[in-house]
Amino acid sequence: MTTMLAHPSADDTSEPSASRSDAHTARCEMRGGRLVVSGEIDQWTRPDVRTAFVEAMHARDLTAIDLTGVTFFGATGVGILAEFGFHERLSVLGSAAIRRVLDIVGSRHLLTEVPPTP
């Protein structure tokens, strides 16, 4: 499963297009037992990112959600993690930036691992 999403910049009201150079995107794909998410998790990409989470949760071999490639993570990302955070069988990997957002909102428990910084 690979899901590619795109949305326009804030000052553009045209339809989304993955081929536009200024488009913001999120990508979700299964790699082995891991759902790998990269790009932006925001209000625009939320429906498809959430669908990818739901589909991944049905995969019997899912062991981790990897958010280390996420470049934007705010309230929408926190909401998605909170919705799926009760699944104890999963590791959730994220960057230090994601950890900081979760610390600020008191939801650090939703992230199980932060890879070491190089």
N, C-alpha and C positions, 0 to 999 in steps of 0.2 A: 504494500500500500504506500503510495506516495501522493501527497496532496500539496499542490503549489497554489498559493494565494497571492493576490496583489491588490493594492489599493492606491488611489491617486494621492497626490500631495494635498495639504490642507486647503490650498487656494484653487484647486481644480475640482470641478463638479462633474466632469465627464465620467463615463463608465470605466471601471478598472481594466487594466491591461497588463499582463505579465511581461510584455515586450517593451514597455516604456522604460526608459533609463532612470526616471525618477520615482518609479513605483516602489512601494514598500511591500515586502513579501514575508510570508511564513512558509516553511517547508516542514512537512511531517512525513516520516517514513519509518517502516519497521526494518531493523537490521538485527537479524538473529532474534534474541529475546528482548530487544530494546527498542522503545519508541524514541526516535531522535527528532527533536524539534529545533529548528533554526530560524533566524529572522526575527520578525516582530510579532509579539502576542499583544494585540490591541483590540479595540471594539470592532474594527473592520474584519479582522481575521478570526475573531472569536468563534463564530458558528462552525467553521470548517476545522479549526484546531480542536474544538470540543468534540466534533464528530470523530476526528482521528483518535482522541483519547478514548471515546466510547468503543470504537472498533478495536483498539489495542487492548482494552480491558477484557475483551472477549477472546483474545488470543491466549491459548493455554500456556504458551511458553514465555509470556511477558514477565520479565523480572525487573525492568528498570525503565524509567522515563528520563531521558537525557536532555536537559535544557542548557547545556554548556554553550551551544551555538546561538542562543537567543540574544538578540541585540537590543530589544526593547521589551521591558517587563514592568507593567504597572498594575493598577487595580484589576484589570481584566485577567491578567495572568494569575494574580492572587486568588481571584474568584474561581478560576478553573482548577487550580491546585487544591483549593479548599473543598471543592465539589468531589474531587477524586482522592483526597488525602487520607481517607479512612481505610484505604486498602493496604494493610500491613505487609503484604507479600512483596511490595514494590520498593525499590530504592529510587529516590528522586535525586538526580544529579543536577547541580546548577553552579553558576559562576558566583564569585564573590559579590558582584553587583545584585544578583537575584537574592542572595542571602541578606544583603543590606536592606532591600525593599521588604523582605519578609520580617526582618528584625524590627523595622520601623513600625509595621502594622501589627506586631505581636504574633506573627504566624511562623516563626522560625522552625517550629516543629514539622512543618510541611516538607522541608528539605532535609533529606537524610545524609547527603554527601556533598561536599564541595571539593573539587579537585585542587591539588596544590598549585599555586602560581609558580610559573617558571622563573 
